[in-house]
Amino acid sequence: MLDLDSAFSALADPTRRAILARLALGEATVMELAEPFEMTQPAVSRHLKVLEGAGLILRRVEGAKRPCRLAPQAITEIDRWLDWLREAMARNYDRLDGVLAEIENEEGKDRS
């Protein structure tokens, strides 16, 4: 099970979000991920450790390389939680719409 606190904490950093966006295009090595950033490879590796610790990416050993890829199950779990939140908000707005409609009806009756 994904720890949502760790996942959202990892997602709070723009560099880590950019890394995930790059990994959405496909697997990449640390060196490939470091290319667009003005930071050292060890700094990118630290970001990758946070993403891996949060369960958002997976790494495998391929000789001297450690290619990274998105962890699809983690993305699915975040999406499932966001769907639940959207549904809860929609129910709240529907209730608010009902209350406002009742108020308008009452005000319309008072004017008659």
C-alpha positions in Angstrom: 0.0 0.0 0.0 1.3 3.4 -0.9 2.0 5.9 1.9 0.2 9.0 0.6 2.0 11.3 3.0 5.4 10.2 1.6 4.1 10.4 -2.0 2.7 13.9 -1.7 5.8 15.0 0.2 7.9 13.8 -2.7 5.6 15.4 -5.2 6.0 18.8 -3.4 9.4 19.3 -5.0 9.3 20.7 -8.6 12.5 18.8 -9.6 11.0 15.5 -8.5 7.8 16.3 -10.4 9.9 17.1 -13.5 11.7 13.8 -13.1 8.4 11.9 -12.9 7.2 13.8 -16.0 10.3 12.6 -17.8 9.8 9.0 -16.6 6.2 9.2 -18.0 7.9 9.1 -21.4 9.8 5.9 -20.6 12.6 4.4 -18.6 15.8 6.5 -18.1 19.1 6.3 -16.3 20.3 8.7 -13.7 22.6 10.4 -16.2 19.7 10.9 -18.7 17.5 12.3 -15.9 20.2 14.7 -14.8 20.7 16.2 -18.3 18.1 19.0 -18.1 18.9 20.1 -14.6 21.7 22.4 -13.4 22.7 20.1 -10.6 25.1 17.3 -10.0 24.4 13.6 -10.6 24.6 12.9 -6.9 21.9 15.6 -6.3 19.6 14.0 -8.9 20.3 10.6 -7.2 19.1 12.0 -3.9 15.9 13.1 -5.6 15.5 9.6 -7.0 16.0 8.1 -3.6 13.1 10.2 -2.2 10.9 9.1 -5.2 11.9 5.5 -4.7 11.3 5.7 -0.9 7.9 7.1 -1.6 7.1 4.2 -3.9 6.7 6.4 -7.0 9.5 5.0 -9.0 11.2 1.6 -9.5 14.9 1.0 -10.2 16.6 -2.1 -11.5 20.2 -3.0 -11.9 21.5 -3.4 -15.4 25.3 -3.8 -15.2 26.7 -0.5 -13.9 23.4 1.3 -14.8 20.3 1.6 -12.6 17.5 2.6 -15.0 14.4 4.1 -13.4 10.7 3.9 -14.3 7.4 5.0 -12.9 5.7 2.7 -10.5 2.3 2.4 -12.1 0.6 1.0 -9.0 1.6 4.1 -7.0 0.2 6.4 -9.7 -3.0 4.4 -9.7 -3.4 4.6 -5.9 -2.8 8.4 -6.0 -5.4 8.7 -8.8 -7.9 6.6 -6.8 -7.5 8.8 -3.8 -7.9 12.0 -5.9 -11.1 10.4 -7.5 -12.5 9.9 -4.0 -11.7 13.5 -3.1 -13.3 14.8 -6.3 -16.5 12.7 -5.6 -16.7 14.0 -2.0 -16.3 17.6 -3.3 -19.0 17.0 -5.9 -21.4 15.7 -3.2 -20.7 18.8 -1.1 -21.4 21.1 -4.1 -24.6 19.2 -4.9 -25.8 19.7 -1.3 -24.9 23.4 -1.4 -26.8 23.7 -4.7 -29.8 22.1 -2.9 -29.6 24.5 0.0 -29.3 27.5 -2.4 -32.3 26.3 -4.4 -34.4 26.1 -1.2 -33.4 29.6 -0.2 -34.3 30.9 -3.6 -37.7 29.2 -3.5 -38.4 30.6 0.0 -37.4 34.1 -1.1 -39.6 33.7 -4.2 -42.6 32.7 -2.0 -42.0 35.7 0.3 -42.1 38.1 -2.6 -45.4 36.8 -3.9 
